[in-house]
Amino acid sequence: MSYRNAFSRVLSDVIAPRAERTGREGSFPRGAVTALGEAGLLGLTVSAGLGGGGRGPAEAAEVVARIAGSCPVTAAVLQSHYAAVAVIEACGSAWVRGEIAAGRHLSSLALADGAYGAVGATATRTGEVVTLSARKREVVAAGEADSYVWSSPPLAAADGLTLWLVPAHAPDLFVPARPDGAGPHGSATSTVLADPVLVPADAMLGEDGAGHDVVLRTVLPWLLELRDAVGAAAVHPSVAAAESAPSAPAGAAQLSAVAPAATALR
């Protein structure tokens, strides 16, 4: 069965019938996410060599746009997942990519630190362990995703930022009991607090200090293509916050929600 046929079945049998209730009750669309995983849609953009669909942003945008017509909540979750997977596919381990391809892993972006211009996020390394401390805002599927693509100041590089894959089950990673973000009701868009969190050094995605290049060349193009597919009203919070920040430097407005990147590009 092609991914389009499998997707159409999930959309008509699972997502659409539950959409009204999901929006009304503000419940996370766990059933839809599970069905998308079983149908191969969570792994749509993972390499075929690892069991994924091997598709690109155009196909992902088509899926998100069709879901948005029925359930904006599920579309918002999948939008953040696909953007996060683009980073993981480029920089992550074969194991986690295989888990995504198998439909067992939902990821999300955690790139925005506090208010625009806020400071306080830290990253320090001791041996093979890295300590991350930060308050991330506007995280879609907070407390529901299996991992977060997380930004921090670099460990040793002079400037820029560094990206990490942080497991959602990591001790001392906290999500408020009630979502406090601006995403669609039910998307679990909220703050995630690392107070602090310990991750292995090999959880780094890409090179130390090279994170803002990954955001510019990978995350942003994916988010913009997904946004364009469903309309500007459904833009991911990371882009919405960035584009509305009046003091963002020219040429870096889309990154202004990520304080370390904005600072590095001034």
Helices and strands as residue ranges (DSSP letters): H 3-10, I 11-15, H 16-25, H 30-38, G 48-50, H 57-68, H 72-91, H 94-101, E 107-110, E 112-113, E 122-126, E 129-139, E 147-152, E 162-167, E 173-174, E 190-200, G 201-203, E 204-205, H 211-214, I 215-219, H 220-230, G 232-234, H 237-244, G 253-255, H 259-265
